Amino acid sequence: MIKIYTSPSCSSCRKVKKWFDEQKIPYKEKSIFSPSLSESDLREILTKSENGTDDIISNRSKVVKEKNVNLDDMKISDLLKFIKENPSCLKRPIIVDDSKIQVGYNDEEIRTFIPAAKRLAKTWCSDDCPDYDNCPHLKDSN
């Protein structure tokens, strides 16, 4: 299941959710400000990010600047605690599935979240097919 970590005022978050809705790809939305943002969520995000904190934490965020934190010197437990206490430091949206992560909205990169069978069907059928959503090539991808 795809998870999208968002914040209410984020325009890129709204774009991502709209894109997934248009593609009819199910996802679970989680607010970064919600108490349900767990340590395991944060560990999964960190584990899947290619460049660790550089990918997911904004060094320009107010809290990072004000507290003058050196993220590279933090123990994992301290880092997780810092993020839970200061979720606004996270870049957003953060999109996570079983094997990958994407931070922010990017028209090209987000396409990797289209299920493989659906991507193949797109090569066989055109988007302007009158009954594209019921295309026989897509039946296996749902």
Sequence and secondary structure as in RCSB ss.txt:
>XXXX:A:sequence
MIKIYTSPSCSSCRKVKKWFDEQKIPYKEKSIFSPSLSESDLREILTKSENGTDDIISNRSKVVKEKNVNLDDMK
ISDLLKFIKENPSCLKRPIIVDDSKIQVGYNDEEIRTFIPAAKRLAKTWCSDDCPDYDNCPHLKDSN
>XXXX:A:secstr
 EEEEE TT HHHHHHHHHHHHHT  EEEEETTSTT  HHHHHHHHHH TTTHHHHB TTSHHHHHHT  GGGS 
HHHHHHHHHH GGGB S EEE SS EEES  TTGGGGGS HHHHHHHHHS TT TTGGG TTTGGG 
